[in-house]
Amino acid sequence: MGARASLVVHHLPVTKARINLGQVVRRAHLNKEYFILEKDGIPVAGIMDADELEDYLELRDPKVRAHIRKSYGEYRAGKGRPLEEFLSQPTSGKRGTKAARRQKA
């Protein structure tokens, strides 16, 4: 989830959103804009990109939040390592490259 330069939130009557639903959905998906739909001036629903909604819903899961807390604690304790170091180490999986499998045969 990258940080946005600016948060764009539009308030829109439900009737106008219904007429322009395709455009509203496209802007929410492509431009990462948010739309708050209002009925008689009262906010009743929101529209946002589906990927971001899935991230939001995952964060509401207590197991995911506990995992994030644990990972952050490990990071704060200095148990992390640079990405370059992690990526430079060979994997311990049993499947190797095709060439490596041929050499073993």
N, CA, C and O atoms as CSV, one atom per row, in Angstrom:
chain,resi,resn,atom,element,x,y,z
A,1,MET,N,N,0.828,-1.164,0.000
A,1,MET,CA,C,0.000,0.000,0.000
A,1,MET,C,C,0.882,1.239,0.000
A,1,MET,O,O,1.480,1.578,1.021
A,2,GLY,N,N,0.963,1.907,-1.125
A,2,GLY,CA,C,1.768,3.104,-1.209
A,2,GLY,C,C,1.033,4.317,-0.695
A,2,GLY,O,O,-0.197,4.363,-0.720
A,3,ALA,N,N,1.777,5.295,-0.231
A,3,ALA,CA,C,1.178,6.523,0.261
A,3,ALA,C,C,0.793,7.405,-0.921
A,3,ALA,O,O,1.540,7.512,-1.894
A,4,ARG,N,N,-0.351,8.022,-0.833
A,4,ARG,CA,C,-0.823,8.916,-1.865
A,4,ARG,C,C,-0.352,10.331,-1.571
A,4,ARG,O,O,-0.181,10.710,-0.412
A,5,ALA,N,N,-0.145,11.104,-2.620
A,5,ALA,CA,C,0.250,12.502,-2.432
A,5,ALA,C,C,-0.888,13.268,-1.772
A,5,ALA,O,O,-0.658,14.089,-0.884
A,6,SER,N,N,-2.119,12.998,-2.208
A,6,SER,CA,C,-3.254,13.670,-1.587
A,6,SER,C,C,-4.456,12.736,-1.576
A,6,SER,O,O,-4.665,11.951,-2.501
A,7,LEU,N,N,-5.221,12.838,-0.532
A,7,LEU,CA,C,-6.412,12.021,-0.367
A,7,LEU,C,C,-7.574,12.733,-1.042
A,7,LEU,O,O,-7.867,13.885,-0.724
A,8,VAL,N,N,-8.233,12.056,-1.971
A,8,VAL,CA,C,-9.332,12.671,-2.701
A,8,VAL,C,C,-10.629,11.977,-2.301
A,8,VAL,O,O,-10.835,10.798,-2.586
A,9,VAL,N,N,-11.500,12.737,-1.632
A,9,VAL,CA,C,-12.790,12.219,-1.187
A,9,VAL,C,C,-13.879,13.105,-1.777
A,9,VAL,O,O,-13.872,14.323,-1.602
A,10,HIS,N,N,-14.810,12.476,-2.474
A,10,HIS,CA,C,-15.921,13.215,-3.081
A,10,HIS,C,C,-17.215,12.833,-2.373
A,10,HIS,O,O,-17.445,11.661,-2.076
A,11,HIS,N,N,-18.046,13.814,-2.108
A,11,HIS,CA,C,-19.384,13.569,-1.569
A,11,HIS,C,C,-20.351,13.690,-2.738
A,11,HIS,O,O,-20.305,14.652,-3.503
A,12,LEU,N,N,-21.225,12.697,-2.862
A,12,LEU,CA,C,-22.067,12.593,-4.042
A,12,LEU,C,C,-23.447,12.088,-3.647
A,12,LEU,O,O,-23.553,11.124,-2.889
A,13,PRO,N,N,-24.516,12.724,-4.152
A,13,PRO,CA,C,-25.850,12.178,-3.898
A,13,PRO,C,C,-25.991,10.795,-4.551
A,13,PRO,O,O,-25.443,10.557,-5.628
A,14,VAL,N,N,-26.707,9.908,-3.913
A,14,VAL,CA,C,-26.903,8.553,-4.437
A,14,VAL,C,C,-27.488,8.597,-5.848
A,14,VAL,O,O,-27.090,7.809,-6.706
A,15,THR,N,N,-28.412,9.496,-6.090
A,15,THR,CA,C,-29.046,9.571,-7.414
A,15,THR,C,C,-28.029,9.927,-8.498
A,15,THR,O,O,-28.080,9.370,-9.595
A,16,LYS,N,N,-27.109,10.843,-8.207
A,16,LYS,CA,C,-26.074,11.209,-9.179
A,16,LYS,C,C,-25.080,10.064,-9.356
A,16,LYS,O,O,-24.622,9.813,-10.470
A,17,ALA,N,N,-24.742,9.368,-8.271
A,17,ALA,CA,C,-23.833,8.225,-8.363
A,17,ALA,C,C,-24.442,7.118,-9.215
A,17,ALA,O,O,-23.738,6.464,-9.984
A,18,ARG,N,N,-25.739,6.908,-9.081
A,18,ARG,CA,C,-26.409,5.863,-9.857
A,18,ARG,C,C,-26.327,6.169,-11.355
A,18,ARG,O,O,-26.086,5.273,-12.163
A,19,ILE,N,N,-26.526,7.422,-11.715
A,19,ILE,CA,C,-26.473,7.820,-13.121
A,19,ILE,C,C,-25.062,7.680,-13.679
A,19,ILE,O,O,-24.886,7.310,-14.839
A,20,ASN,N,N,-24.054,7.975,-12.856
A,20,ASN,CA,C,-22.652,7.968,-13.291
A,20,ASN,C,C,-21.856,6.819,-12.684
A,20,ASN,O,O,-20.649,6.949,-12.480
A,21,LEU,N,N,-22.504,5.708,-12.395
A,21,LEU,CA,C,-21.848,4.627,-11.669
A,21,LEU,C,C,-20.585,4.124,-12.367
A,21,LEU,O,O,-19.571,3.899,-11.706
A,22,GLY,N,N,-20.624,3.948,-13.657
A,22,GLY,CA,C,-19.444,3.462,-14.388
A,22,GLY,C,C,-18.253,4.382,-14.197
A,22,GLY,O,O,-17.145,3.915,-13.935
A,23,GLN,N,N,-18.468,5.679,-14.323
A,23,GLN,CA,C,-17.385,6.651,-14.167
A,23,GLN,C,C,-16.891,6.692,-12.723
A,23,GLN,O,O,-15.687,6.786,-12.485
A,24,VAL,N,N,-17.803,6.623,-11.766
A,24,VAL,CA,C,-17.426,6.637,-10.343
A,24,VAL,C,C,-16.552,5.422,-10.027
A,24,VAL,O,O,-15.520,5.555,-9.368
A,25,VAL,N,N,-16.954,4.266,-10.484
A,25,VAL,CA,C,-16.204,3.032,-10.225
A,25,VAL,C,C,-14.836,3.094,-10.895
A,25,VAL,O,O,-13.836,2.707,-10.290
A,26,ARG,N,N,-14.780,3.568,-12.116
A,26,ARG,CA,C,-13.508,3.678,-12.828
A,26,ARG,C,C,-12.550,4.620,-12.081
A,26,ARG,O,O,-11.367,4.310,-11.942
A,27,ARG,N,N,-13.046,5.751,-11.608
A,27,ARG,CA,C,-12.192,6.695,-10.877
A,27,ARG,C,C,-11.739,6.121,-9.540
A,27,ARG,O,O,-10.606,6.347,-9.116
A,28,ALA,N,N,-12.622,5.379,-8.878
A,28,ALA,CA,C,-12.238,4.750,-7.606
A,28,ALA,C,C,-11.135,3.726,-7.847
A,28,ALA,O,O,-10.191,3.625,-7.063
A,29,HIS,N,N,-11.255,2.981,-8.915
A,29,HIS,CA,C,-10.271,1.927,-9.213
A,29,HIS,C,C,-8.958,2.497,-9.751
A,29,HIS,O,O,-7.887,2.178,-9.235
A,30,LEU,N,N,-9.032,3.324,-10.768
A,30,LEU,CA,C,-7.822,3.800,-11.436
A,30,LEU,C,C,-7.127,4.933,-10.692
A,30,LEU,O,O,-5.900,4.949,-10.597
A,31,ASN,N,N,-7.894,5.879,-10.166
A,31,ASN,CA,C,-7.319,7.064,-9.525
A,31,ASN,C,C,-7.254,6.948,-8.010
A,31,ASN,O,O,-6.758,7.846,-7.331
A,32,LYS,N,N,-7.762,5.829,-7.481
A,32,LYS,CA,C,-7.779,5.608,-6.025
A,32,LYS,C,C,-8.526,6.732,-5.295
A,32,LYS,O,O,-8.122,7.156,-4.212
A,33,GLU,N,N,-9.621,7.207,-5.905
A,33,GLU,CA,C,-10.454,8.219,-5.287
A,33,GLU,C,C,-11.510,7.535,-4.421
A,33,GLU,O,O,-11.850,6.373,-4.639
A,34,TYR,N,N,-12.015,8.265,-3.448
A,34,TYR,CA,C,-13.071,7.765,-2.570
A,34,TYR,C,C,-14.346,8.553,-2.834
A,34,TYR,O,O,-14.303,9.748,-3.125
A,35,PHE,N,N,-15.471,7.874,-2.729
A,35,PHE,CA,C,-16.763,8.528,-2.917
A,35,PHE,C,C,-17.656,8.195,-1.733
A,35,PHE,O,O,-17.859,7.026,-1.403
A,36,ILE,N,N,-18.177,9.216,-1.107
A,36,ILE,CA,C,-19.153,9.032,-0.032
A,36,ILE,C,C,-20.511,9.377,-0.621
A,36,ILE,O,O,-20.750,10.497,-1.071
A,37,LEU,N,N,-21.389,8.392,-0.607
A,37,LEU,CA,C,-22.716,8.571,-1.179
A,37,LEU,C,C,-23.672,9.061,-0.097
A,37,LEU,O,O,-23.693,8.548,1.022
A,38,GLU,N,N,-24.461,10.066,-0.463
A,38,GLU,CA,C,-25.371,10.687,0.502
A,38,GLU,C,C,-26.815,10.561,0.051
A,38,GLU,O,O,-27.126,10.663,-1.136
A,39,LYS,N,N,-27.676,10.340,1.007
A,39,LYS,CA,C,-29.122,10.300,0.786
A,39,LYS,C,C,-29.707,11.421,1.622
A,39,LYS,O,O,-29.616,11.389,2.849
A,40,ASP,N,N,-30.295,12.397,0.987
A,40,ASP,CA,C,-30.841,13.581,1.672
A,40,ASP,C,C,-29.763,14.279,2.502
A,40,ASP,O,O,-30.035,14.775,3.595
A,41,GLY,N,N,-28.543,14.311,1.974
A,41,GLY,CA,C,-27.441,14.983,2.643
A,41,GLY,C,C,-26.787,14.189,3.764
A,41,GLY,O,O,-25.865,14.680,4.415
A,42,ILE,N,N,-27.255,12.971,3.995
A,42,ILE,CA,C,-26.705,12.124,5.062
A,42,ILE,C,C,-25.816,11.049,4.430
A,42,ILE,O,O,-26.273,10.327,3.544
A,43,PRO,N,N,-24.553,10.927,4.869
A,43,PRO,CA,C,-23.676,9.882,4.324
A,43,PRO,C,C,-24.227,8.489,4.657
A,43,PRO,O,O,-24.505,8.181,5.816
A,44,VAL,N,N,-24.381,7.653,3.620
A,44,VAL,CA,C,-24.953,6.320,3.837
A,44,VAL,C,C,-24.061,5.182,3.350
A,44,VAL,O,O,-24.211,4.049,3.807
A,45,ALA,N,N,-23.131,5.462,2.426
A,45,ALA,CA,C,-22.274,4.405,1.887
A,45,ALA,C,C,-21.037,5.031,1.277
A,45,ALA,O,O,-20.967,6.242,1.066
A,46,GLY,N,N,-20.053,4.170,0.996
A,46,GLY,CA,C,-18.835,4.653,0.374
A,46,GLY,C,C,-18.403,3.733,-0.746
A,46,GLY,O,O,-18.755,2.554,-0.771
A,47,ILE,N,N,-17.634,4.285,-1.675
A,47,ILE,CA,C,-17.080,3.502,-2.777
A,47,ILE,C,C,-15.575,3.723,-2.768
A,47,ILE,O,O,-15.092,4.853,-2.710
A,48,MET,N,N,-14.846,2.605,-2.828
A,48,MET,CA,C,-13.385,2.655,-2.877
A,48,MET,C,C,-12.895,1.492,-3.725
A,48,MET,O,O,-13.676,0.603,-4.064
A,49,ASP,N,N,-11.612,1.487,-4.073
A,49,ASP,CA,C,-11.022,0.420,-4.868
A,49,ASP,C,C,-11.117,-0.918,-4.117
A,49,ASP,O,O,-10.926,-0.962,-2.901
A,50,ALA,N,N,-11.406,-1.983,-4.827
A,50,ALA,CA,C,-11.602,-3.296,-4.218
A,50,ALA,C,C,-10.347,-3.809,-3.520
A,50,ALA,O,O,-10.451,-4.408,-2.449
A,51,ASP,N,N,-9.165,-3.593,-4.091
A,51,ASP,CA,C,-7.918,-4.050,-3.452
A,51,ASP,C,C,-7.729,-3.376,-2.099
A,51,ASP,O,O,-7.340,-4.015,-1.121
A,52,GLU,N,N,-8.008,-2.088,-2.057
A,52,GLU,CA,C,-7.862,-1.363,-0.799
A,52,GLU,C,C,-8.904,-1.824,0.225
A,52,GLU,O,O,-8.610,-1.905,1.418
A,53,LEU,N,N,-10.108,-2.121,-0.237
A,53,LEU,CA,C,-11.136,-2.637,0.664
A,53,LEU,C,C,-10.717,-3.985,1.238
A,53,LEU,O,O,-10.918,-4.238,2.426
A,54,GLU,N,N,-10.139,-4.850,0.412
A,54,GLU,CA,C,-9.671,-6.149,0.895
A,54,GLU,C,C,-8.579,-5.970,1.953
A,54,GLU,O,O,-8.569,-6.673,2.963
A,55,ASP,N,N,-7.652,-5.020,1.715
A,55,ASP,CA,C,-6.616,-4.733,2.709
A,55,ASP,C,C,-7.250,-4.270,4.019
A,55,ASP,O,O,-6.853,-4.709,5.098
A,56,TYR,N,N,-8.219,-3.395,3.918
A,56,TYR,CA,C,-8.916,-2.881,5.096
A,56,TYR,C,C,-9.595,-4.015,5.860
A,56,TYR,O,O,-9.508,-4.085,7.086
A,57,LEU,N,N,-10.266,-4.893,5.136
A,57,LEU,CA,C,-10.965,-6.000,5.789
A,57,LEU,C,C,-9.989,-6.968,6.446
A,57,LEU,O,O,-10.274,-7.491,7.524
A,58,GLU,N,N,-8.845,-7.213,5.816
A,58,GLU,CA,C,-7.825,-8.078,6.419
A,58,GLU,C,C,-7.342,-7.496,7.738
A,58,GLU,O,O,-7.140,-8.226,8.709
A,59,LEU,N,N,-7.155,-6.173,7.771
A,59,LEU,CA,C,-6.661,-5.534,8.992
A,59,LEU,C,C,-7.662,-5.606,10.132
A,59,LEU,O,O,-7.290,-5.443,11.294
A,60,ARG,N,N,-8.915,-5.845,9.818
A,60,ARG,CA,C,-9.933,-5.993,10.858
A,60,ARG,C,C,-9.896,-7.381,11.484
A,60,ARG,O,O,-10.489,-7.603,12.540
A,61,ASP,N,N,-9.196,-8.324,10.830
A,61,ASP,CA,C,-9.084,-9.692,11.330
A,61,ASP,C,C,-8.097,-9.706,12.502
A,61,ASP,O,O,-6.948,-9.295,12.337
A,62,PRO,N,N,-8.524,-10.171,13.686
A,62,PRO,CA,C,-7.636,-10.170,14.854
A,62,PRO,C,C,-6.347,-10.966,14.634
A,62,PRO,O,O,-5.301,-10.591,15.163
A,63,LYS,N,N,-6.400,-12.053,13.866
A,63,LYS,CA,C,-5.196,-12.850,13.601
A,63,LYS,C,C,-4.186,-12.041,12.787
A,63,LYS,O,O,-2.986,-12.089,13.058
A,64,VAL,N,N,-4.669,-11.302,11.796
A,64,VAL,CA,C,-3.777,-10.488,10.972
A,64,VAL,C,C,-3.169,-9.377,11.814
A,64,VAL,O,O,-1.972,-9.109,11.720
A,65,ARG,N,N,-3.988,-8.728,12.636
A,65,ARG,CA,C,-3.469,-7.655,13.497
A,65,ARG,C,C,-2.422,-8.191,14.461
A,65,ARG,O,O,-1.418,-7.524,14.712
A,66,ALA,N,N,-2.636,-9.385,15.007
A,66,ALA,CA,C,-1.658,-9.984,15.923
A,66,ALA,C,C,-0.356,-10.283,15.183
A,66,ALA,O,O,0.728,-10.066,15.726
A,67,HIS,N,N,-0.452,-10.775,13.961
A,67,HIS,CA,C,0.739,-11.066,13.171
A,67,HIS,C,C,1.524,-9.777,12.882
A,67,HIS,O,O,2.752,-9.765,12.962
A,68,ILE,N,N,0.816,-8.709,12.551
A,68,ILE,CA,C,1.468,-7.424,12.276
A,68,ILE,C,C,2.162,-6.918,13.539
A,68,ILE,O,O,3.298,-6.448,13.474
A,69,ARG,N,N,1.486,-7.011,14.688
A,69,ARG,CA,C,2.099,-6.582,15.957
A,69,ARG,C,C,3.364,-7.378,16.253
A,69,ARG,O,O,4.381,-6.816,16.659
A,70,LYS,N,N,3.293,-8.699,16.046
A,70,LYS,CA,C,4.447,-9.560,16.297
A,70,LYS,C,C,5.600,-9.201,15.352
A,70,LYS,O,O,6.746,-9.077,15.783
A,71,SER,N,N,5.292,-9.040,14.086
A,71,SER,CA,C,6.321,-8.697,13.098
A,71,SER,C,C,6.943,-7.347,13.410
A,71,SER,O,O,8.158,-7.183,13.300
A,72,TYR,N,N,6.132,-6.390,13.793
A,72,TYR,CA,C,6.658,-5.066,14.119
A,72,TYR,C,C,7.556,-5.143,15.356
A,72,TYR,O,O,8.592,-4.480,15.416
A,73,GLY,N,N,7.167,-5.938,16.324
A,73,GLY,CA,C,7.997,-6.128,17.508
A,73,GLY,C,C,9.344,-6.735,17.159
A,73,GLY,O,O,10.370,-6.324,17.700
A,74,GLU,N,N,9.349,-7.708,16.259
A,74,GLU,CA,C,10.600,-8.320,15.823
A,74,GLU,C,C,11.461,-7.300,15.075
A,74,GLU,O,O,12.679,-7.261,15.247
A,75,TYR,N,N,10.834,-6.500,14.268
A,75,TYR,CA,C,11.561,-5.452,13.547
A,75,TYR,C,C,12.196,-4.473,14.532
A,75,TYR,O,O,13.368,-4.119,14.400
A,76,ARG,N,N,11.413,-4.039,15.520
A,76,ARG,CA,C,11.923,-3.086,16.526
A,76,ARG,C,C,13.048,-3.699,17.350
A,76,ARG,O,O,13.926,-2.980,17.827
A,77,ALA,N,N,13.034,-5.017,17.525
A,77,ALA,CA,C,14.074,-5.703,18.290
A,77,ALA,C,C,15.322,-5.965,17.442
A,77,ALA,O,O,16.281,-6.564,17.929
A,78,GLY,N,N,15.320,-5.527,16.187
A,78,GLY,CA,C,16.490,-5.684,15.334
A,78,GLY,C,C,16.587,-7.029,14.655
A,78,GLY,O,O,17.662,-7.412,14.194
A,79,LYS,N,N,15.473,-7.761,14.584
A,79,LYS,CA,C,15.519,-9.087,13.970
A,79,LYS,C,C,15.316,-9.055,12.454
A,79,LYS,O,O,15.306,-10.101,11.805
A,80,GLY,N,N,15.153,-7.857,11.893
A,80,GLY,CA,C,14.987,-7.740,10.447
A,80,GLY,C,C,16.332,-7.734,9.754
A,80,GLY,O,O,17.373,-7.602,10.398
A,81,ARG,N,N,16.309,-7.877,8.437
A,81,ARG,CA,C,17.538,-7.791,7.654
A,81,ARG,C,C,17.222,-7.103,6.335
A,81,ARG,O,O,16.073,-7.100,5.893
A,82,PRO,N,N,18.225,-6.528,5.713
A,82,PRO,CA,C,17.996,-5.802,4.459
A,82,PRO,C,C,17.439,-6.722,3.375
A,82,PRO,O,O,17.782,-7.903,3.322
A,83,LEU,N,N,16.595,-6.188,2.527
A,83,LEU,CA,C,15.982,-6.959,1.453
A,83,LEU,C,C,17.037,-7.566,0.536
A,83,LEU,O,O,16.903,-8.712,0.107
A,84,GLU,N,N,18.078,-6.806,0.235
A,84,GLU,CA,C,19.126,-7.306,-0.655
A,84,GLU,C,C,19.761,-8.576,-0.089
A,84,GLU,O,O,20.040,-9.522,-0.827
A,85,GLU,N,N,19.986,-8.589,1.224
A,85,GLU,CA,C,20.572,-9.773,1.867
A,85,GLU,C,C,19.621,-10.958,1.770
A,85,GLU,O,O,20.042,-12.074,1.465
A,86,PHE,N,N,18.359,-10.721,2.025
A,86,PHE,CA,C,17.348,-11.777,1.957
A,86,PHE,C,C,17.273,-12.366,0.547
A,86,PHE,O,O,17.241,-13.585,0.375
A,87,LEU,N,N,17.244,-11.493,-0.452
A,87,LEU,CA,C,17.104,-11.964,-1.827
A,87,LEU,C,C,18.363,-12.649,-2.352
A,87,LEU,O,O,18.283,-13.468,-3.268
A,88,SER,N,N,19.513,-12.327,-1.789
A,88,SER,CA,C,20.760,-12.921,-2.285
A,88,SER,C,C,20.970,-14.347,-1.780
A,88,SER,O,O,21.805,-15.070,-2.323
A,89,GLN,N,N,20.236,-14.762,-0.761
A,89,GLN,CA,C,20.413,-16.115,-0.222
A,89,GLN,C,C,19.597,-17.114,-1.026
A,89,GLN,O,O,18.460,-16.834,-1.406
A,90,PRO,N,N,20.180,-18.279,-1.284
A,90,PRO,CA,C,19.448,-19.295,-2.052
A,90,PRO,C,C,18.255,-19.814,-1.245
A,90,PRO,O,O,18.275,-19.821,-0.014
A,91,THR,N,N,17.246,-20.234,-1.947
A,91,THR,CA,C,16.071,-20.790,-1.275
A,91,THR,C,C,16.375,-22.208,-0.824
A,91,THR,O,O,17.245,-22.877,-1.380
A,92,SER,N,N,15.658,-22.650,0.177
A,92,SER,CA,C,15.878,-23.999,0.699
A,92,SER,C,C,14.847,-24.982,0.156
A,92,SER,O,O,14.740,-26.113,0.631
A,93,GLY,N,N,14.085,-24.533,-0.851
A,93,GLY,CA,C,13.064,-25.405,-1.431
A,93,GLY,C,C,13.682,-26.586,-2.144
A,93,GLY,O,O,14.841,-26.531,-2.554
A,94,LYS,N,N,12.918,-27.652,-2.297
A,94,LYS,CA,C,13.430,-28.860,-2.939
A,94,LYS,C,C,13.507,-28.712,-4.441
A,94,LYS,O,O,14.295,-29.393,-5.096
A,95,ARG,N,N,12.683,-27.815,-4.999
A,95,ARG,CA,C,12.725,-27.594,-6.439
A,95,ARG,C,C,13.781,-26.567,-6.753
A,95,ARG,O,O,13.784,-25.482,-6.171
A,96,GLY,N,N,14.649,-26.877,-7.635
A,96,GLY,CA,C,15.673,-25.942,-8.079
A,96,GLY,C,C,15.388,-25.531,-9.504
A,96,GLY,O,O,14.276,-25.701,-10.004
A,97,THR,N,N,16.392,-24.993,-10.149
A,97,THR,CA,C,16.237,-24.652,-11.555
A,97,THR,C,C,16.254,-25.939,-12.373
A,97,THR,O,O,16.663,-26.990,-11.880
A,98,LYS,N,N,15.816,-25.853,-13.601
A,98,LYS,CA,C,15.822,-27.029,-14.468
A,98,LYS,C,C,17.244,-27.551,-14.657
A,98,LYS,O,O,17.477,-28.759,-14.675
A,99,ALA,N,N,18.184,-26.627,-14.797
A,99,ALA,CA,C,19.591,-27.051,-14.989
A,99,ALA,C,C,20.100,-27.788,-13.758
A,99,ALA,O,O,20.803,-28.790,-13.896
A,100,ALA,N,N,19.764,-27.322,-12.564
A,100,ALA,CA,C,20.216,-27.976,-11.342
A,100,ALA,C,C,19.596,-29.353,-11.214
A,100,ALA,O,O,20.262,-30.284,-10.761
A,101,ARG,N,N,18.353,-29.507,-11.597
A,101,ARG,CA,C,17.692,-30.816,-11.523
A,101,ARG,C,C,18.330,-31.784,-12.520
A,101,ARG,O,O,18.470,-32.972,-12.228
A,102,ARG,N,N,18.717,-31.283,-13.694
A,102,ARG,CA,C,19.350,-32.148,-14.694
A,102,ARG,C,C,20.717,-32.619,-14.228
A,102,ARG,O,O,21.106,-33.757,-14.493
A,103,GLN,N,N,21.454,-31.748,-13.530
A,103,GLN,CA,C,22.780,-32.125,-13.040
A,103,GLN,C,C,22.689,-33.227,-12.012
A,103,GLN,O,O,23.562,-34.093,-11.956
A,104,LYS,N,N,21.647,-33.214,-11.194
A,104,LYS,CA,C,21.469,-34.233,-10.163
A,104,LYS,C,C,21.100,-35.576,-10.763
A,104,LYS,O,O,21.408,-36.618,-10.183
A,105,ALA,N,N,20.440,-35.569,-11.924
A,105,ALA,CA,C,19.936,-36.809,-12.529
A,105,ALA,C,C,21.032,-37.631,-13.166
A,105,ALA,O,O,20.762,-38.700,-13.715
